[in-house]
């Protein structure tokens, strides 16, 4: 048999295997029916989970046990559904096992097909999956974990997949709660940083370089050195004026993105740099303004606005809106600032700004408008009359959930204000 014939046979066999797997994996209906608006109703409980995770990272030389409730997992699943509406998920934690189920819709012509996943996790002195079912395809848990571990190790050219599995030394369960014992994180986090540094690419390097340039530029302005809080629009005006000087029609989108990311790192949160790369001149002392910038007289709105714009440029609009909404729902709990439609307004305004800065048809015009903006009204609507500081109980009393008519009316009210801003009337998605 000739080499070409052998190759053709191999390709045909491979295509047949792939075809059989697809037939086994794809269903005509979704196995999971769930409501994201109901699941994220307990989003305020996630604060405690995040605090536990943060402690395990900061106290990285000691073992930690992280307790996760069914409400917390359900809230996170609900967040995923708000960010990606084509996904549905459920979780059930019992003493003998935990069941995770998900359905993902695949658009096909005028309808949908579905990938349904059912995974069972067992209590053990390690991370143990009993099985994973994808449609009618049954995969033993040990095989599934091994395949994922091997794939991660191969992709990263490291043993980070193996280390991740070994970080979990015990999983115990009781009704509606799972406790995960995690080994000291220090070695794993150091290895993870090395792996991340080795996964760069050329386009990422260009964005990293430009973002670092704009970060150093805005940090060196006299504005950033003043001890008295300055208006946010002065920062935005200066950095967009610089972007206008440095860019042209061919590279305007890259410069706009880098400028927004730099401002979000400088004003929003220095950890946004984790999405971009090494942009800080001194990694031990992140650049930041001498005094907090103010948007509509508030520093928290400046942070909400610019971080949302940055996340939009790094992801999709649904994801960014879901993050902002979930953050507000988390704030309803004890110790939080309460649900704020004012904060949500800043989030949505940031999305709109990112949209017009990231559209080839409006990017240059938006640069010009921002570089000469007289005040924040050019891009941020008024916040008068918007409700904030709602506790979970008060939010539930007024709105019940995030797909209720009352809640959607509040969001529509905010969007109506945004639609009146000329800058955002340039183009529609």
C-alpha positions in Angstrom: 0.0 0.0 0.0 1.4 3.4 -1.0 2.1 6.1 1.5 -0.7 8.3 0.1 -3.2 5.4 0.4 -2.1 4.7 4.0 -2.5 8.4 4.8 -5.9 8.5 3.2 -7.0 5.5 5.2 -5.7 7.0 8.4 -7.6 10.3 7.7 -10.8 8.4 6.9 -10.5 6.4 10.1 -9.9 9.5 12.2 -12.8 11.3 10.6 -15.0 8.3 11.3 -13.9 8.2 15.0 -14.6 12.0 15.3 -18.0 11.6 13.7 -19.0 8.8 16.1 -17.8 10.9 19.0 -19.9 13.8 17.8 -23.0 11.7 17.4 -22.5 10.4 21.0 -21.9 13.8 22.5 -24.6 15.9 20.9 -28.2 15.9 21.9 -31.3 17.5 20.4 -32.5 18.9 23.8 -31.0 20.4 26.9 -30.9 18.2 30.0 -30.6 21.2 32.3 -33.3 23.7 32.9 -32.3 26.5 35.4 -32.9 30.1 36.1 -29.8 32.3 36.4 -31.8 35.1 38.1 -32.8 32.7 40.9 -29.3 31.2 41.2 -27.5 34.5 41.7 -30.0 35.5 44.4 -27.4 34.4 47.0 -24.5 36.1 45.3 -23.7 37.9 48.6 -22.6 34.6 50.1 -19.7 34.4 47.6 -17.8 37.1 49.6 -16.9 34.6 52.3 -15.7 32.1 49.7 -13.5 34.7 48.0 -12.1 35.7 51.4 -11.1 32.0 52.0 -9.4 31.8 48.6 -7.6 35.1 49.2 -6.3 33.8 52.6 -5.0 30.6 51.0 -3.1 32.7 48.5 -1.7 35.3 50.9 -0.9 32.7 53.6 0.7 30.6 50.9 3.1 28.6 53.1 0.3 26.8 55.1 -2.4 24.3 54.3 -6.0 25.6 54.2 -9.4 24.1 54.1 -11.9 26.0 51.9 -15.6 25.4 52.6 -17.9 25.9 49.7 -21.7 25.9 50.1 -24.2 24.8 47.5 -25.6 28.4 47.4 -22.1 29.8 46.6 -21.6 27.3 43.8 -25.1 27.9 42.4 -24.5 31.7 42.5 -21.3 31.3 40.5 -23.1 29.0 38.0 -25.8 31.7 37.7 -23.1 34.3 37.0 -21.7 32.1 34.2 -25.2 31.9 32.8 -25.7 35.7 32.9 -22.3 36.1 31.1 -23.0 33.3 28.6 -26.7 32.8 28.1 -26.2 29.7 26.0 -25.0 27.8 29.1 -27.2 26.3 31.8 -26.0 24.6 34.9 -27.0 22.9 38.2 -25.2 21.7 41.2 -26.2 19.3 44.0 -23.9 18.6 47.0 -24.7 15.6 49.1 -22.7 13.6 51.7 -21.9 10.7 49.3 -21.1 12.7 46.2 -21.6 16.1 44.4 -23.3 16.3 41.0 -22.5 19.0 38.5 -24.6 19.3 35.4 -24.5 21.7 32.4 -26.1 22.2 29.0 -24.5 24.3 26.2 -26.6 25.3 23.2 -25.0 25.1 19.8 -26.7 27.2 17.1 -27.4 25.1 14.0 -29.3 26.7 11.1 -32.6 27.9 12.5 -32.4 25.9 15.7 -30.0 24.4 18.3 -28.3 21.3 19.3 -26.9 20.7 22.8 -23.9 19.4 24.6 -25.1 18.0 28.0 -22.5 17.3 30.6 -23.0 15.3 33.9 -20.1 15.0 36.3 -19.9 13.3 39.7 -17.3 14.2 42.2 -16.5 11.9 45.2 -15.2 12.6 48.7 -11.6 11.3 48.9 -8.1 12.1 50.1 -7.5 13.6 46.7 -9.5 15.2 43.8 -11.6 12.3 42.5 -14.1 12.3 39.7 -16.3 9.2 39.5 -17.4 9.8 35.9 -18.2 12.4 33.2 -21.0 11.9 30.8 -21.1 14.1 27.7 -24.3 13.2 25.9 -24.2 9.4 25.6 -20.4 9.3 25.9 -19.3 7.9 29.2 -15.7 8.7 30.4 -14.3 7.2 33.6 -13.3 9.9 36.0 -9.7 8.8 36.3 -9.3 8.9 32.6 -10.8 12.3 32.3 -8.6 13.8 34.9 -5.5 12.2 33.4 -6.3 13.5 29.9 -6.9 17.0 31.2 -3.7 16.9 33.3 -1.7 15.6 30.4 -3.1 18.2 28.0 -2.3 21.1 30.3 1.2 19.8 30.9 1.8 19.4 27.1 0.4 22.9 26.3 2.4 24.7 28.9 5.5 22.5 28.6 5.5 22.0 32.3 4.0 19.9 35.1 1.6 22.6 36.2 -1.4 20.3 35.5 0.0 17.7 37.8 0.8 20.3 40.4 -2.8 21.6 40.3 -4.2 18.1 40.9 -1.8 17.5 43.7 -2.7 20.8 45.4 -6.0 19.2 46.6 -5.2 16.7 49.4 -8.7 16.1 50.7 -12.4 16.6 49.6 -15.1 16.0 52.2 -18.8 16.5 51.8 -22.0 16.9 53.8 -25.4 18.0 52.6 -25.1 21.3 50.7 -21.4 21.9 51.6 -18.0 20.6 50.4 -14.7 21.2 52.2 -11.6 21.2 50.0 -8.2 20.9 51.7 -5.5 22.7 49.7 -1.8 22.2 50.2 0.5 25.3 50.7 0.2 27.4 47.5 3.7 28.9 47.4 5.4 26.5 45.0 2.4 26.2 42.8 1.9 30.0 42.5 5.6 30.5 41.6 5.4 27.8 38.9 2.1 29.3 37.6 3.8 32.7 37.2 6.6 31.1 35.2 4.2 29.3 33.0 2.2 32.4 32.4 5.3 34.3 31.4 6.2 31.6 28.9 2.8 31.7 27.1 3.1 35.2 25.6 2.6 35.9 21.9 3.6 38.7 19.5 0.3 40.5 19.5 0.2 40.3 23.3 3.8 41.7 23.4 2.7 44.7 21.3 -0.3 45.4 23.6 1.9 44.9 26.7 4.5 47.4 25.4 1.9 50.0 24.4 0.0 49.6 27.7 3.2 50.1 29.6 4.0 53.2 27.6 0.6 54.8 28.3 0.8 53.8 32.0 4.2 55.5 32.4 2.9 58.5 30.5 -0.1 59.1 32.6 1.8 58.4 35.8 4.3 61.1 34.9 1.8 63.9 34.4 1.6 66.7 36.9 -2.1 65.8 37.3 -1.2 62.4 38.8 1.2 64.0 41.3 -1.3 66.4 42.9 -2.3 65.6 46.5 -5.8 66.9 46.0 -8.3 64.5 44.2 -8.7 65.5 40.6 -11.6 65.0 38.2 -11.4 61.7 36.3 -12.1 63.4 33.0 -8.8 65.2 33.2 -7.0 61.8 33.2 -9.1 60.5 30.4 -8.6 63.6 28.4 -4.8 63.6 28.7 -4.3 59.9 27.9 -6.7 60.1 24.9 -4.9 63.2 23.6 -1.7 61.2 23.8 -3.3 58.3 22.0 -4.5 60.6 19.3 -0.9 61.9 18.8 0.5 58.4 18.6 -2.0 56.5 16.5 -3.5 56.5 13.0 -6.3 54.8 11.2 -4.3 51.6 10.9 -3.4 51.2 14.6 -6.0 53.3 16.4 -7.8 50.3 17.9 -4.6 48.9 19.5 -3.7 52.4 20.9 -7.2 52.9 22.3 -7.2 49.5 23.9 -3.8 50.1 25.4 -4.7 53.6 26.7 -7.9 52.3 28.4 -6.0 49.3 29.9 -3.3 51.6 31.2 -5.9 53.9 32.8 -7.7 51.0 34.4 -4.4 49.7 35.9 -3.5 53.2 37.1 -6.9 54.3 38.5 -9.0 51.1 38.7 -6.8 48.3 40.1 -3.2 47.4 39.6 -4.2 43.7 39.2 -5.8 44.4 35.8 -2.2 44.2 34.6 -2.5 40.4 35.1 -4.6 40.4 31.9 -2.0 42.3 29.9 1.5 41.4 31.1 4.5 43.0 32.8 3.7 46.8 32.5 4.8 48.1 35.8 8.3 49.7 36.0 8.6 48.4 39.5 6.5 45.3 40.2 6.8 45.8 44.0 5.4 49.4 43.8 2.5 49.7 41.3 2.0 53.1 39.8 -1.1 55.0 41.1 -2.2 58.6 41.4 -1.3 60.5 44.5 -4.9 61.2 45.2 -8.0 59.2 44.0 -9.6 60.6 40.8 -13.3 61.5 41.0 -16.1 60.7 38.6 -19.4 62.5 39.5 -17.6 63.4 42.7 -16.8 59.8 43.6 -13.7 57.6 43.3 -15.7 54.4 43.3 -17.5 55.5 40.1 -14.2 56.2 38.4 -13.0 52.7 39.2 -16.3 51.1 38.1 -16.3 53.1 34.8 -12.7 52.4 33.7 -12.5 48.8 34.9 -15.7 48.0 33.0 -14.3 49.7 29.8 -11.1 47.6 30.2 -12.9 44.3 30.7 -15.1 45.0 27.7 -12.0 45.4 25.6 -10.7 42.2 26.9 -13.8 40.1 26.7 -17.5 40.3 25.6 -20.2 42.8 26.7 -22.3 40.1 28.3 -19.4 39.0 30.4 -18.6 42.5 31.5 -22.2 43.4 32.4 -22.5 40.1 34.3 -19.3 40.9 36.3 -20.7 44.4 37.3 -24.1 43.0 38.1 -22.7 40.1 40.2 -20.4 42.5 42.1 -23.4 44.6 43.1 -25.4 41.6 44.2 -22.4 40.5 46.3 -22.3 44.0 47.9 -25.8 43.4 49.4 -24.4 41.2 52.1 -23.1 42.3 55.5 -20.1 44.5 55.2 -20.9 45.4 51.6 -22.0 48.8 50.3 -25.3 47.5 49.1 -26.7 47.1 45.6 -26.2 50.3 43.7 -27.8 51.3 40.4 -25.4 54.2 40.5 -22.4 51.9 40.3 -24.2 49.9 37.6 -24.6 53.1 35.6 -20.8 53.6 35.7 -20.4 50.0 34.6 -22.7 50.4 31.6 -21.2 53.8 30.7 -17.8 52.1 30.6 -19.1 49.4 28.3 -20.4 52.1 25.9 -17.1 54.0 25.9 -15.2 50.8 25.1 -17.7 50.1 22.3 -17.1 53.4 20.5 -13.4 53.3 21.1 -13.2 49.7 19.8 -15.2 50.3 16.6 -13.1 51.1 13.5 -15.8 53.5 12.3 -15.9 55.6 15.5 -12.5 55.1 17.1 -10.8 58.2 15.8 -13.8 60.4 16.3 -14.1 59.2 19.9 -10.4 59.9 20.5 -11.0 63.5 19.3 -14.1 63.9 21.5 -12.4 62.6 24.6 -9.2 64.5 24.0 -11.2 67.8 24.0 -14.0 66.8 26.5 -15.0 69.8 28.6 -16.5 67.6 31.3 -17.5 64.1 32.3 -21.0 64.6 30.8 -19.5 63.8 27.4 -19.4 60.1 28.4 -21.1 59.7 31.9 -24.8 60.3 32.4 -26.3 62.0 35.5 -26.8 59.7 38.5 -29.5 61.8 40.1 -32.5 59.8 41.3 -30.9 56.4 41.0 -31.2 54.0 44.0 -28.2 52.6 45.9 -27.2 51.1 49.2 -29.9 48.3 49.0 -29.4 45.4 51.4 -30.3 41.9 50.2 -33.6 42.1 52.1 -34.5 45.5 50.6 -33.4 44.4 47.1 -35.6 41.3 47.3 -38.5 43.3 48.6 -38.3 45.8 45.7 -37.1 43.7 42.8 -37.3 40.0 43.8 -34.8 39.0 41.2 -32.7 40.3 38.3 -35.2 39.4 35.5 -38.2 40.9 37.2 -40.1 43.7 35.5 -39.2 46.2 38.3 -35.4 45.4 38.0 -35.4 45.5 34.2 -37.2 48.9 34.3 -34.4 50.3 36.4 -31.8 49.0 33.9 -33.8 50.4 31.0 -33.9 53.7 32.8 -30.1 53.8 32.9 -29.8 52.7 29.3 -32.2 55.5 28.3 -29.8 58.0 29.9 -26.9 56.5 28.0 -28.7 56.7 24.7 -29.1 60.4 25.1 -25.3 61.0 25.1 -24.2 62.0 21.6 -20.9 60.2 21.9 -22.7 56.9 22.2 -25.1 57.6 19.3 -22.2 57.3 16.8 -22.7 53.6 16.2 -24.9 50.7 17.4 -23.8 47.1 17.8 
